[in-house]
Amino acid sequence: MSFKFCSLASGSSGNCQYIETEKVRVLLDAGLSGKKIQGLLTSIDIDPTTIDCILITHEHKDHIKGAGILSRRFNLPIYANENTWLSMKNELGNIKEENIRVIGAESDFEIGDLGVSTFKISHDAVEPVGYSFYNKGIKMSIVTDTGCINENIKKEIRDSNLLMIESNHDTEMLKIGSYPMFLKRRILGEFGHLSNDDAGKLLTEILTGKNEKIILGHISNENNFPELAYQTVANILTEKGIDIFKDISLEATYRDRPTKVYDFKNL
């Protein structure tokens, strides 16, 4: 038995994460076209018809673009909190009543043998959430699209065996880049996105060095690149005495292709 995770795509052009246990296969967000998501699943040897449901973090298009079509095509339930449902329902199109699953913004529930917890994050959406997933002693947490990290978020993601954390931008690249000032302010604000430095600082505060798998997500195409995100975070961790080759593993996500499939054998 195992507990698997793969980031199929992460970034402003579309987000979709894959989680699998012995009994269920779920998508966290579906922010690319249905056809694209099906192709990404196939590329990691997953039959799209075997997906059980979709969970949504917030209503921005890069997180929900393909959710409606996948729900209709494969009869999939979609889980989201009430405010997110109200905000995104017109974008999704017609969804069967039985496939509308309303959850709390701070809730604990189960889908088959997968434990799920949601917690509030800080982004310019109606009620954005992060997720933690549990299966037989293993914990995975995903936090992207948040402008800041508070103590509750830290509490929710501590002791994760796998953590996907936002490392959206290099602050100096953003400041001198081509984005209009209003957009720069949005990204840098408390309801925007975490920088590489923010991600590194957070990790120094919560990591135990017990072989956690760290995945840097939602990397900007204009104000960052995977190698820079990786190196900035690696430098911060190294300065704090964390060996990125022995104590943890560190990887960046991609906008246009999956990461490796992380496979945890249940403890």
N, C-alpha and C positions, 0 to 999 in steps of 0.2 A: 504494500500500500504506500501511496505517496501523496504529496500535496504540491501542486505545481503552479508556477506563475510565469507569465511572459508579457512584457510590454510590446504589444503589436505595433503601436505608434504613439508618439507623445510630442505635442507641440501645438502651436496655434493653428496649424493646418489640419489637425484632427487628433483625437485621443481615444485610445481603446486598449484596455488591459484584459488579459485572460487569466482566469483562476480555475483550477481543477482539483477536485478531490476524487476519492474512489467512486462517489455516487453522483456528483454534480459537476457541471461545466457552466461557468458564468462569465459574462462580460461586464467589466466596469467601464461605463460610458461607451458610446458608439458614435464618435464624432467624425467619421468618414462616411463615404457612400456605402450602401449595403454591399454593392459589388466589390468594393475595395476591401471591406472587412472580411468578406467571404474568401477573397484571395489571400489575405494575410493569414487567416486561420488555416487554409489549405497548405500554405507555405511551411507551417509548423506541424503538418500532418494531423490536423484536426478537421473532422467533417463538420461543416457549419450546421448540418441538420441535428447534430448532437448537443448543441447549446441549449441550456435549460431556461435561462432568463438573462435580463439586462438590468444592472443597477446604475443609477444616475447620480453624479455628484452635484451638478447644477445645470442650469438651462441654456448656457451659452452654446452656440451652434457647433463649435469645435468639440463639443461633448455629446451632442444629441443628433447630429445630422442623419445618421443611418438608423437610429433607434426605431423609428416608426415603421420603416420598410422592413426591417428585420423581424419586428414583432408580427407584422402581417404575413410575411413570407413563411415564417417558421412557427407561428402561433406562440410567441414568447411573451411571458409576463414582463412588465417593466416596473421596477421598484424605484420610488422617489418620494421625498416628503411632500406634504400637501401644497406648500407654497411653490415648490418647484413644478409640481404637476400643473397648477393653475397658470404658471408662467409659460410652460412649454407645450401645453396640450394642442394649441393651434398649429405649432410647428411640426408636431409629430403626425398629424393627420388622424384618421379614424383608427382608434384602438378598441378592441373588444373589451367590454366591461369587465370580464373576468381576468383580463390581462393588465388592468390598472391596479397596481398594488401600492397603497399609500403607507408610508412608514414615517416614523418620527425623525426629526433632525438630530435627536440624541436618543438612540434606541438600540436595543439588543434583540436579535431574532435569529432564527435558523432557516436555512434552505437545505433540506436534506441533512447531510452530515457536516455542513459548513456553517460555523457560527459567524455572525455578522454584527459588528457594532458601528454605529455612525456617531460622528461628533462634529460640532460646528467649527468652521474655519472662517477666514476673513477675506472676502472677495466681493467685487461689485456685482453680485447676483442676489436673488431674493432671499435664499437661505441655503448657501453652499455648505457641503459637508465633506469630510474625509471619511475613510473607511478602514476598519481593521477586520481581518478575517482569521478564523481559528479552526484548527482541525487537529485533534489528537496530540496536543502538546506543542504545536507550531503556531506562530503568530506572524501574519503579514499585515503591514500598514501602508496605505497610500495617501499622501498629502501633496497635492499640487494646487495651483490657483489659490494661493493665499498670500496676502501682503505682509502678514506678520505671524509670529508664533507666540501663543500665550501659554500660561502654565497648564491649562486644561489640555491643550493639544499635546504638550510634552508628556503629560500623564497618560494620555490615550495611546501614544505611539512608543513609549518606553518598553523595553524587553521584547521588541519585535525581532524575529529571526531574519525577516526581510523587510526593508523599509525603502519605499520609493518616495523620494522627497524632491520637491521642486528646486531647480537650480537654473532659473529662467534667464538671467542676464548678467553681464559684466557691467557694473555701474558706470565706469568711465566710458565704455563703448556706447552705452545708452545715452549718456549725457552729451556726447559729441556727435551722436549719430543723426540720421535724417528724419527721425520721427518728429512730428509737431509737438510743441511744448505741452499741450494738454494731454497728449498720450504719454509723454515722458512722466508727467506728474502722476498720471493714473498708475502707471507701472511701478513707480517708486513709492507710492502711497500705501497706507495700511490696508487698503482694499485691492491691491494690485498683485504683484508677484514677488517671490523671494529671489534675491540675487545669489550669485555663487558664494559670496562672502557670508550671506545669511545662512545658506545651507551648511557651509562648513562650521560656522559658529554653533548652530543648533546641534549638529552631530557631535561636537566636542562635549556638549552638555548631557547627552543621553546615551551615548554608546558605552557598552561594557567591555568591548574588545573580545567578545566571545564568539568570534566568527560570524558576526552579522553580515548579511548581504545588503549592500547599499546601492541603490539605483537612482541616478540623478535624472529627473524628468522635466518635461515642458521647457526644453532648452530653446531659446530664441534663435531664429534664423538670421535676424538682423543685428542683434546686440550680444551675440554669444556664439560659441561653437563647441561641440562636444569635448574636444581636446582641452579647451580653455577651462570649461566647467570642471572637468576631471582634475586638471592640474591645480587649479585654485583650491578646490576642496581638499585634494591630497596634501597640498602644502600646509593648509591650516591644521589638518589632522596630525601630520607629521610633527609640526611644531609643538603639539600637545602630547607628543609621545605615543601616538597611535600608529602602529605599523600597518600600512594599508595592504601589505602582502601576507602578513602573518595573523594579525589581530582581526581583520575584517576583509571583505572583498568589496571593490568599488568599480562601478561600471556606469557609463552614460547611456541614455536611451537615444533613439533615432526618430526622426520625423517620418521617414519613408520605409522603414523596415523593422522587423522585430529584433528584440534582444535575444539572447539565448534563452532556453526554457530552464528555469530554476526548478529543480526537483528535490523536495525535502522528503526524506524517508521519515515516517511518523515515529516520534519518540515513544 
